[in-house]
């Protein structure tokens, strides 16, 4: 960057992160100006939040009028990162001489991004799952006989309509990076910072960019690989929990997941269905091994390219099939990716009959295996039974590549939960 040149006034393309029912932070009046004779850039902005929450702030810089935000900008001080209070004339100083030395453009733009960590914008929710009891496990009907237990969930809740997508996870990573909550360890590992996430120890692995084939680091930010924005993200249990906690959500317990997945009219004795839509499955119903959907790579270990976009099986899919949304408005409960739950690997027979987040099998401070539900795109060739609603897999908290058919396939993702009571 030439210190004798002036960086053009910045244009803000801003957005905020809201809770499900909370106000969205609003960023305005963004300006930027290079200090004469130096390589320092002064950025100012106003940010308002109706709830008065402390905010998380990050920036992106473009050298081509906002076509792409391609300029590395990490040497930042001032009202950036975590715990920024709302207000006017907030100031950030960028040391462009460190990050972008020797470069110049007259088309510079700065984007200021605010989050109040009370929700993710655009996140869609299923219908309310009413409080009450249900039969967890098999009921002896179409799905066969097996262990079962009546569990009462004393609160209502909502599950996210779809599995969390790559673009949503990238937005989290970029905000968390600016807040010092995650860091890149080498060229591929993304880990949590120390003592920041309940249930996740220091340096917990969230994901590996080389394994997922979904997300990449591009100059100064995380972004989805081309064509993968709307595919579900593959992460470790720590990665799923970190995202959920960052936005004020949680992971569902295995009981919450199953009650929500079965739907309002099929969750008690004598009512169970094998799948969310009924008792039969074909390639037009879900994404599983050799299901025949156009995203699948046949006769090879599953990869990111085999994932279908979230909500793909809505009645317009190939091969033709029905809209597979369940009674609570949820998609992709079977296949695509297995889904992390909050629960430890616990047998159905010993699971608490009164659901509690403080029960030993739902605590977040242990590192034992956690349960994943719903089966994945890698299943179906030999283990069709693993795709059934009662199926459970115990996986390591640091894994997202485990699968019964392919031990190296990235096949574990997640959806989040909101509860009516804590």
WOCOR-V837935 format. One record per pair of residues at least 4 apart in sequence whose C-alpha atoms are under 7 Angstrom apart, sorted by sequence separation. I is the first residue (numbers start at 1). J is the second residue. D is the distance in Angstrom with one decimal. If there is no record, write none. Layout:
BEGIN
i | j | d
I | J | D
I | J | D
END
This chain:
BEGIN
i | j | d
18 | 22 | 5.7
35 | 39 | 6.9
49 | 53 | 6.5
62 | 66 | 5.3
64 | 68 | 6.7
80 | 84 | 6.9
95 | 99 | 6.9
96 | 100 | 5.1
97 | 101 | 4.5
140 | 144 | 4.6
164 | 168 | 6.6
165 | 169 | 6.3
166 | 170 | 6.1
167 | 171 | 6.4
168 | 172 | 6.5
169 | 173 | 6.2
170 | 174 | 6.1
171 | 175 | 6.3
172 | 176 | 5.9
173 | 177 | 5.9
174 | 178 | 6.3
175 | 179 | 6.2
176 | 180 | 6.1
177 | 181 | 5.8
185 | 189 | 5.1
200 | 204 | 6.0
208 | 212 | 6.3
209 | 213 | 6.5
217 | 221 | 5.7
218 | 222 | 6.2
224 | 228 | 5.8
235 | 239 | 5.4
236 | 240 | 6.3
237 | 241 | 6.1
238 | 242 | 5.9
239 | 243 | 6.4
240 | 244 | 6.3
241 | 245 | 6.0
242 | 246 | 6.0
243 | 247 | 6.6
244 | 248 | 6.3
245 | 249 | 5.4
252 | 256 | 5.6
253 | 257 | 6.1
254 | 258 | 6.2
255 | 259 | 6.1
256 | 260 | 6.1
257 | 261 | 6.0
258 | 262 | 6.0
259 | 263 | 6.7
262 | 266 | 5.8
263 | 267 | 6.5
267 | 271 | 6.1
268 | 272 | 6.7
274 | 278 | 6.2
275 | 279 | 5.8
281 | 285 | 6.1
283 | 287 | 7.0
287 | 291 | 6.0
292 | 296 | 6.6
302 | 306 | 5.9
308 | 312 | 6.3
313 | 317 | 5.4
316 | 320 | 6.8
317 | 321 | 6.4
325 | 329 | 5.5
326 | 330 | 5.4
332 | 336 | 6.6
346 | 350 | 6.9
347 | 351 | 6.4
358 | 362 | 6.3
359 | 363 | 6.5
375 | 379 | 6.6
379 | 383 | 6.0
380 | 384 | 4.2
387 | 391 | 6.5
395 | 399 | 6.8
403 | 407 | 5.2
18 | 23 | 5.9
34 | 39 | 6.8
35 | 40 | 5.8
79 | 84 | 6.0
96 | 101 | 6.3
138 | 143 | 6.5
140 | 145 | 4.0
176 | 181 | 5.0
177 | 182 | 5.1
184 | 189 | 5.9
185 | 190 | 6.0
217 | 222 | 4.6
218 | 223 | 6.8
224 | 229 | 5.4
235 | 240 | 6.3
244 | 249 | 4.6
245 | 250 | 6.0
252 | 257 | 5.7
262 | 267 | 5.6
266 | 271 | 4.5
267 | 272 | 5.9
273 | 278 | 5.4
274 | 279 | 4.9
312 | 317 | 6.2
325 | 330 | 5.3
326 | 331 | 6.9
346 | 351 | 6.6
357 | 362 | 5.4
358 | 363 | 5.9
379 | 384 | 6.5
386 | 391 | 5.3
402 | 407 | 4.9
18 | 24 | 4.7
34 | 40 | 5.9
35 | 41 | 6.0
62 | 68 | 5.9
138 | 144 | 6.5
139 | 145 | 6.2
140 | 146 | 6.9
176 | 182 | 5.7
177 | 183 | 6.1
184 | 190 | 4.7
185 | 191 | 6.8
195 | 201 | 6.5
209 | 215 | 6.0
216 | 222 | 5.7
217 | 223 | 6.4
244 | 250 | 4.9
266 | 272 | 4.9
273 | 279 | 5.7
287 | 293 | 6.9
315 | 321 | 5.7
325 | 331 | 5.0
357 | 363 | 6.6
401 | 407 | 6.4
402 | 408 | 6.1
403 | 409 | 6.4
17 | 24 | 5.9
34 | 41 | 4.2
62 | 69 | 4.1
63 | 70 | 7.0
138 | 145 | 5.7
183 | 190 | 5.8
184 | 191 | 6.4
194 | 201 | 6.8
195 | 202 | 5.8
209 | 216 | 6.0
215 | 222 | 6.7
216 | 223 | 5.6
244 | 251 | 6.6
266 | 273 | 6.5
315 | 322 | 4.5
324 | 331 | 6.7
379 | 386 | 7.0
401 | 408 | 5.0
402 | 409 | 6.3
16 | 24 | 5.6
17 | 25 | 6.8
33 | 41 | 5.5
34 | 42 | 6.2
61 | 69 | 5.2
62 | 70 | 5.5
63 | 71 | 6.7
138 | 146 | 5.2
182 | 190 | 6.8
183 | 191 | 5.5
194 | 202 | 4.0
215 | 223 | 5.7
216 | 224 | 6.2
259 | 267 | 6.3
283 | 291 | 4.0
290 | 298 | 6.4
314 | 322 | 6.6
315 | 323 | 4.1
401 | 409 | 4.7
403 | 411 | 6.8
16 | 25 | 5.1
32 | 41 | 6.6
33 | 42 | 5.4
60 | 69 | 5.9
61 | 70 | 6.5
62 | 71 | 5.7
138 | 147 | 6.1
139 | 148 | 6.9
182 | 191 | 5.5
183 | 192 | 6.4
193 | 202 | 5.7
194 | 203 | 6.4
215 | 224 | 4.4
216 | 225 | 6.1
241 | 250 | 6.8
282 | 291 | 6.8
283 | 292 | 5.6
296 | 305 | 6.8
297 | 306 | 5.9
314 | 323 | 4.0
401 | 410 | 4.0
402 | 411 | 6.9
16 | 26 | 6.4
32 | 42 | 5.4
33 | 43 | 6.7
61 | 71 | 5.3
137 | 147 | 5.9
138 | 148 | 5.5
182 | 192 | 4.4
183 | 193 | 6.6
192 | 202 | 6.3
193 | 203 | 5.8
214 | 224 | 5.7
215 | 225 | 5.3
241 | 251 | 6.5
283 | 293 | 6.6
295 | 305 | 6.2
296 | 306 | 4.2
313 | 323 | 5.9
314 | 324 | 6.0
400 | 410 | 5.6
401 | 411 | 5.7
15 | 26 | 6.9
32 | 43 | 4.3
79 | 90 | 6.1
137 | 148 | 4.3
181 | 192 | 5.9
182 | 193 | 5.1
192 | 203 | 5.1
214 | 225 | 5.2
295 | 306 | 5.0
313 | 324 | 5.9
314 | 325 | 7.0
375 | 386 | 5.7
400 | 411 | 6.1
401 | 412 | 6.8
31 | 43 | 5.6
32 | 44 | 6.4
61 | 73 | 6.9
79 | 91 | 5.6
80 | 92 | 6.5
136 | 148 | 5.5
137 | 149 | 6.7
181 | 193 | 5.1
191 | 203 | 5.2
192 | 204 | 5.3
295 | 307 | 6.5
375 | 387 | 4.7
400 | 412 | 4.9
14 | 27 | 6.0
31 | 44 | 5.3
78 | 91 | 5.9
79 | 92 | 5.5
135 | 148 | 6.6
136 | 149 | 5.4
180 | 193 | 7.0
191 | 204 | 5.3
192 | 205 | 6.8
295 | 308 | 6.1
374 | 387 | 5.9
30 | 44 | 5.6
31 | 45 | 6.5
78 | 92 | 4.6
135 | 149 | 5.7
136 | 150 | 6.0
191 | 205 | 4.6
192 | 206 | 6.9
214 | 228 | 6.0
262 | 276 | 5.8
374 | 388 | 6.9
30 | 45 | 4.3
77 | 92 | 5.7
78 | 93 | 6.3
135 | 150 | 4.5
136 | 151 | 6.7
181 | 196 | 6.5
190 | 205 | 6.2
191 | 206 | 5.3
261 | 276 | 6.5
346 | 361 | 6.5
374 | 389 | 6.3
29 | 45 | 5.3
30 | 46 | 7.0
76 | 92 | 6.7
77 | 93 | 5.3
134 | 150 | 5.7
135 | 151 | 6.3
189 | 205 | 6.9
190 | 206 | 5.6
28 | 45 | 6.1
29 | 46 | 5.8
76 | 93 | 5.7
77 | 94 | 6.8
133 | 150 | 6.7
134 | 151 | 5.7
190 | 207 | 5.6
344 | 361 | 5.0
374 | 391 | 6.8
12 | 30 | 5.7
27 | 45 | 7.0
28 | 46 | 5.2
76 | 94 | 4.7
133 | 151 | 5.4
134 | 152 | 6.4
189 | 207 | 6.2
190 | 208 | 6.2
343 | 361 | 5.5
344 | 362 | 6.2
373 | 391 | 6.5
11 | 30 | 6.6
27 | 46 | 5.7
28 | 47 | 6.3
75 | 94 | 5.8
76 | 95 | 6.5
133 | 152 | 3.8
189 | 208 | 4.5
343 | 362 | 4.6
373 | 392 | 5.2
10 | 30 | 6.6
27 | 47 | 4.4
75 | 95 | 5.5
132 | 152 | 5.4
133 | 153 | 5.9
188 | 208 | 5.3
189 | 209 | 6.4
311 | 331 | 5.6
342 | 362 | 5.9
372 | 392 | 6.0
373 | 393 | 6.5
10 | 31 | 5.1
26 | 47 | 5.5
27 | 48 | 6.6
132 | 153 | 5.3
188 | 209 | 4.8
287 | 308 | 6.9
311 | 332 | 6.5
371 | 392 | 6.4
372 | 393 | 5.2
9 | 31 | 5.8
10 | 32 | 5.2
25 | 47 | 6.8
26 | 48 | 5.2
58 | 80 | 6.0
131 | 153 | 5.7
132 | 154 | 5.9
188 | 210 | 5.7
212 | 234 | 6.3
310 | 332 | 6.9
371 | 393 | 5.5
372 | 394 | 6.3
9 | 32 | 5.4
25 | 48 | 5.6
26 | 49 | 6.5
57 | 80 | 5.1
58 | 81 | 6.0
75 | 98 | 7.0
131 | 154 | 5.2
371 | 394 | 4.6
372 | 395 | 6.9
9 | 33 | 6.2
25 | 49 | 4.5
57 | 81 | 4.9
75 | 99 | 6.7
131 | 155 | 4.6
294 | 318 | 6.8
344 | 368 | 6.7
345 | 369 | 5.8
370 | 394 | 5.5
371 | 395 | 6.2
8 | 33 | 6.9
24 | 49 | 6.6
56 | 81 | 5.4
57 | 82 | 6.6
74 | 99 | 6.9
131 | 156 | 4.4
293 | 318 | 5.7
344 | 369 | 5.9
345 | 370 | 5.3
369 | 394 | 5.7
370 | 395 | 5.5
378 | 403 | 6.8
7 | 33 | 5.8
23 | 49 | 6.9
56 | 82 | 4.5
73 | 99 | 5.9
130 | 156 | 4.5
293 | 319 | 6.1
344 | 370 | 4.3
345 | 371 | 5.5
369 | 395 | 5.2
370 | 396 | 6.5
379 | 405 | 6.4
6 | 33 | 6.9
7 | 34 | 5.5
23 | 50 | 5.9
55 | 82 | 6.4
56 | 83 | 6.1
72 | 99 | 5.9
129 | 156 | 5.4
130 | 157 | 6.9
286 | 313 | 6.7
292 | 319 | 6.8
343 | 370 | 5.7
344 | 371 | 5.9
369 | 396 | 4.6
370 | 397 | 6.3
378 | 405 | 6.3
6 | 34 | 5.5
23 | 51 | 6.7
55 | 83 | 5.4
56 | 84 | 6.2
72 | 100 | 6.8
128 | 156 | 6.6
129 | 157 | 5.3
207 | 235 | 5.1
285 | 313 | 6.4
308 | 336 | 6.7
342 | 370 | 6.9
343 | 371 | 5.8
368 | 396 | 7.0
369 | 397 | 5.8
378 | 406 | 7.0
54 | 83 | 5.0
55 | 84 | 4.9
128 | 157 | 5.7
129 | 158 | 6.1
206 | 235 | 6.1
207 | 236 | 6.0
307 | 336 | 5.8
341 | 370 | 6.8
54 | 84 | 5.4
55 | 85 | 6.1
128 | 158 | 5.1
206 | 236 | 5.4
341 | 371 | 5.7
367 | 397 | 6.7
54 | 85 | 4.9
127 | 158 | 6.3
205 | 236 | 7.0
340 | 371 | 6.3
341 | 372 | 5.7
4 | 36 | 6.8
54 | 86 | 6.8
126 | 158 | 6.0
206 | 238 | 5.5
207 | 239 | 6.4
340 | 372 | 4.4
4 | 37 | 5.7
125 | 158 | 6.5
126 | 159 | 5.7
205 | 238 | 6.7
206 | 239 | 3.8
284 | 317 | 6.8
339 | 372 | 5.0
340 | 373 | 6.6
3 | 37 | 5.3
52 | 86 | 6.8
125 | 159 | 6.0
126 | 160 | 5.8
204 | 238 | 6.6
284 | 318 | 6.3
338 | 372 | 5.9
339 | 373 | 5.2
3 | 38 | 5.2
125 | 160 | 4.3
126 | 161 | 4.6
284 | 319 | 4.8
338 | 373 | 5.5
339 | 374 | 6.3
376 | 411 | 6.0
3 | 39 | 5.4
124 | 160 | 5.9
125 | 161 | 4.6
283 | 319 | 6.3
284 | 320 | 5.2
285 | 321 | 5.8
338 | 374 | 5.1
49 | 86 | 6.2
124 | 161 | 5.5
284 | 321 | 4.3
285 | 322 | 6.9
338 | 375 | 4.7
48 | 86 | 5.2
200 | 238 | 5.9
337 | 375 | 6.5
338 | 376 | 4.7
47 | 86 | 5.3
48 | 87 | 6.1
285 | 324 | 6.5
335 | 374 | 6.2
337 | 376 | 4.3
47 | 87 | 5.5
334 | 374 | 4.6
335 | 375 | 5.1
336 | 376 | 4.9
337 | 377 | 6.0
46 | 87 | 5.9
47 | 88 | 6.4
333 | 374 | 5.6
334 | 375 | 5.8
335 | 376 | 4.1
336 | 377 | 4.5
46 | 88 | 4.2
63 | 105 | 5.8
65 | 107 | 4.9
335 | 377 | 5.0
45 | 88 | 6.7
46 | 89 | 5.5
64 | 107 | 5.2
65 | 108 | 5.9
66 | 109 | 6.0
45 | 89 | 5.4
46 | 90 | 6.0
63 | 107 | 5.4
64 | 108 | 6.3
65 | 109 | 5.7
44 | 89 | 5.7
45 | 90 | 5.2
63 | 108 | 4.5
197 | 242 | 6.1
44 | 90 | 5.4
45 | 91 | 6.7
62 | 108 | 5.5
63 | 109 | 6.5
44 | 91 | 4.6
62 | 109 | 5.0
174 | 221 | 6.1
277 | 324 | 5.8
288 | 335 | 5.4
43 | 91 | 5.7
44 | 92 | 6.3
61 | 109 | 5.8
62 | 110 | 6.4
166 | 214 | 6.7
174 | 222 | 6.2
286 | 334 | 6.5
287 | 335 | 5.1
288 | 336 | 6.5
43 | 92 | 5.0
61 | 110 | 4.6
166 | 215 | 6.9
173 | 222 | 6.8
277 | 326 | 6.3
286 | 335 | 5.8
287 | 336 | 5.0
345 | 394 | 5.7
42 | 92 | 6.1
43 | 93 | 6.1
60 | 110 | 5.8
61 | 111 | 6.3
276 | 326 | 5.6
42 | 93 | 4.8
59 | 110 | 6.8
60 | 111 | 5.1
41 | 93 | 5.7
42 | 94 | 6.5
59 | 111 | 5.4
60 | 112 | 6.8
170 | 222 | 5.5
335 | 387 | 6.6
40 | 93 | 6.8
41 | 94 | 5.0
59 | 112 | 4.6
170 | 223 | 5.6
334 | 387 | 6.0
40 | 94 | 5.8
41 | 95 | 6.5
58 | 112 | 6.0
59 | 113 | 5.9
170 | 224 | 6.8
40 | 95 | 4.8
41 | 96 | 6.8
58 | 113 | 5.3
39 | 95 | 6.3
40 | 96 | 5.8
57 | 113 | 5.7
58 | 114 | 6.8
167 | 223 | 6.9
39 | 96 | 5.6
40 | 97 | 6.9
57 | 114 | 4.7
167 | 224 | 5.9
39 | 97 | 5.0
56 | 114 | 5.7
57 | 115 | 6.6
166 | 224 | 5.9
55 | 114 | 6.4
56 | 115 | 5.1
55 | 115 | 5.6
56 | 116 | 6.2
55 | 116 | 4.7
54 | 116 | 6.4
166 | 228 | 6.7
167 | 229 | 4.8
53 | 116 | 6.2
166 | 229 | 5.1
167 | 230 | 6.8
263 | 326 | 6.1
264 | 327 | 6.1
165 | 229 | 6.6
166 | 230 | 6.4
263 | 327 | 4.7
165 | 230 | 5.6
166 | 231 | 6.0
263 | 328 | 5.8
165 | 231 | 5.4
166 | 232 | 5.8
165 | 232 | 4.2
166 | 233 | 4.8
164 | 232 | 5.5
165 | 233 | 5.2
260 | 328 | 6.8
163 | 232 | 5.7
164 | 233 | 6.2
172 | 243 | 6.6
261 | 333 | 6.5
340 | 412 | 6.9
338 | 411 | 6.2
339 | 412 | 5.7
340 | 413 | 6.3
337 | 411 | 5.1
338 | 412 | 4.7
339 | 413 | 4.9
340 | 414 | 5.1
337 | 412 | 5.2
338 | 413 | 5.9
339 | 414 | 4.3
231 | 307 | 6.3
302 | 378 | 5.8
337 | 413 | 5.6
339 | 415 | 6.8
231 | 308 | 6.2
231 | 309 | 4.6
232 | 310 | 6.4
230 | 309 | 5.2
231 | 310 | 5.9
230 | 310 | 6.3
254 | 341 | 5.6
253 | 341 | 5.2
254 | 342 | 6.9
288 | 376 | 6.3
289 | 377 | 5.5
25 | 114 | 6.4
252 | 341 | 5.3
253 | 342 | 4.7
254 | 343 | 5.8
288 | 377 | 3.8
289 | 378 | 5.1
25 | 115 | 6.6
214 | 304 | 6.4
251 | 341 | 5.5
252 | 342 | 5.6
253 | 343 | 5.2
287 | 377 | 5.3
288 | 378 | 5.8
289 | 379 | 5.4
25 | 116 | 6.8
213 | 304 | 5.9
251 | 342 | 5.2
288 | 379 | 5.6
289 | 380 | 5.1
212 | 304 | 6.9
288 | 380 | 5.8
289 | 381 | 5.7
1 | 97 | 7.0
14 | 111 | 6.0
16 | 113 | 6.3
17 | 114 | 6.8
81 | 178 | 4.8
82 | 179 | 4.5
8 | 106 | 5.8
10 | 108 | 6.3
11 | 109 | 5.2
12 | 110 | 5.7
13 | 111 | 5.1
14 | 112 | 5.7
15 | 113 | 5.8
16 | 114 | 4.9
17 | 115 | 4.6
18 | 116 | 6.8
81 | 179 | 4.1
1 | 100 | 6.3
7 | 106 | 6.3
8 | 107 | 6.4
10 | 109 | 4.4
11 | 110 | 5.8
12 | 111 | 4.6
14 | 113 | 5.5
15 | 114 | 6.6
16 | 115 | 5.2
17 | 116 | 6.2
19 | 118 | 4.2
20 | 119 | 6.0
1 | 101 | 4.8
2 | 102 | 5.9
8 | 108 | 5.7
10 | 110 | 5.2
11 | 111 | 6.9
12 | 112 | 6.2
17 | 117 | 6.7
18 | 118 | 5.5
19 | 119 | 3.6
1 | 102 | 3.7
2 | 103 | 6.5
7 | 108 | 6.3
18 | 119 | 4.6
19 | 120 | 6.6
1 | 103 | 3.5
2 | 104 | 6.1
17 | 119 | 5.8
18 | 120 | 5.8
1 | 104 | 4.6
17 | 120 | 5.1
18 | 121 | 5.7
237 | 340 | 6.3
17 | 121 | 5.1
301 | 406 | 6.2
303 | 409 | 6.2
302 | 409 | 5.7
303 | 410 | 6.6
301 | 409 | 6.6
253 | 362 | 6.8
275 | 388 | 5.8
274 | 388 | 5.5
275 | 389 | 5.7
274 | 389 | 5.9
58 | 175 | 6.2
254 | 371 | 7.0
56 | 175 | 6.9
136 | 255 | 6.8
58 | 178 | 5.5
136 | 258 | 7.0
56 | 179 | 6.4
134 | 259 | 6.7
120 | 247 | 6.4
119 | 247 | 4.6
117 | 246 | 5.9
118 | 247 | 4.9
119 | 248 | 6.3
141 | 270 | 6.4
117 | 247 | 4.5
118 | 248 | 5.3
139 | 269 | 5.6
143 | 273 | 6.8
117 | 248 | 6.4
129 | 260 | 6.4
139 | 270 | 6.1
141 | 272 | 7.0
142 | 273 | 6.7
143 | 274 | 5.2
135 | 267 | 6.0
142 | 274 | 6.6
134 | 267 | 5.3
135 | 268 | 4.9
139 | 272 | 6.5
134 | 268 | 5.0
135 | 269 | 6.1
142 | 279 | 7.0
72 | 219 | 5.7
73 | 220 | 6.5
163 | 310 | 6.7
71 | 219 | 7.0
72 | 220 | 4.6
162 | 310 | 6.0
70 | 219 | 6.6
71 | 220 | 6.7
162 | 311 | 6.6
238 | 397 | 6.4
237 | 397 | 4.8
238 | 398 | 6.9
236 | 397 | 6.0
237 | 398 | 6.4
236 | 398 | 5.2
236 | 399 | 5.1
236 | 400 | 4.9
252 | 416 | 6.5
199 | 364 | 4.5
235 | 400 | 5.4
251 | 416 | 5.1
252 | 417 | 5.6
198 | 364 | 6.7
199 | 365 | 4.6
234 | 400 | 6.2
250 | 416 | 5.7
251 | 417 | 5.7
199 | 366 | 6.9
249 | 416 | 6.3
250 | 417 | 5.4
161 | 329 | 6.4
162 | 330 | 6.4
249 | 417 | 5.9
250 | 418 | 6.8
161 | 330 | 4.6
162 | 331 | 5.6
249 | 418 | 5.8
161 | 331 | 6.2
162 | 332 | 6.7
244 | 416 | 6.3
240 | 414 | 6.4
234 | 410 | 5.9
234 | 411 | 6.1
235 | 412 | 6.4
234 | 412 | 5.2
235 | 413 | 5.8
234 | 413 | 4.6
233 | 413 | 5.7
232 | 413 | 6.6
205 | 398 | 6.3
212 | 410 | 6.1
149 | 348 | 6.3
211 | 410 | 7.0
148 | 348 | 6.2
149 | 349 | 6.3
127 | 328 | 4.8
147 | 348 | 6.4
148 | 349 | 6.7
151 | 352 | 7.0
152 | 353 | 6.0
153 | 354 | 6.4
126 | 328 | 5.6
127 | 329 | 5.9
147 | 349 | 6.7
151 | 353 | 4.3
152 | 354 | 5.0
153 | 355 | 5.1
126 | 329 | 4.8
150 | 353 | 6.1
151 | 354 | 5.8
152 | 355 | 5.9
126 | 330 | 5.6
151 | 355 | 6.6
163 | 413 | 7.0
164 | 414 | 6.2
163 | 414 | 5.5
164 | 415 | 5.6
138 | 390 | 6.5
163 | 415 | 4.6
137 | 390 | 5.2
162 | 415 | 6.6
160 | 415 | 5.7
159 | 415 | 6.9
160 | 416 | 5.5
159 | 416 | 5.9
160 | 417 | 6.3
159 | 417 | 4.5
158 | 417 | 5.7
159 | 418 | 6.6
157 | 417 | 6.9
158 | 418 | 5.2
157 | 418 | 5.6
158 | 419 | 6.4
157 | 419 | 4.2
156 | 419 | 6.2
157 | 420 | 5.6
155 | 419 | 7.0
156 | 420 | 5.4
155 | 420 | 6.1
155 | 421 | 6.4
END
